[in-house]
C-alpha cells in the first residue's frame, strides 16, 4: 500500500510539473502535414477521436491474437 501511495505521489508530481501547452499557444503554421511535428499536431488535435478509436481496435486485435495463439491447454 505504501508503494502504491508513493507511485501515485510521483505520478501526480510529474503531472503537475509538466508544462502543458494548449492549441492556442502553438504557432499557427505548425500544422503543415508535410513535416513530422505538424503531423503529430494534427493527430492529437483534429484527429484525436479517430486516433483513440484506432488504438482500441488495435488493442482488441492484439488481445484476440494472444487468445488464439494460446490455444487449449488440454
Protein Blocks (a to p, Z undefined) as FASTA:
>chain_A
ZZmmmmmmmmmmmmmmpccddfklpcfklmpckbmklmmmmmmmmmmmmmmmmmmmmmmm
mmmmmmmmnopaZZ
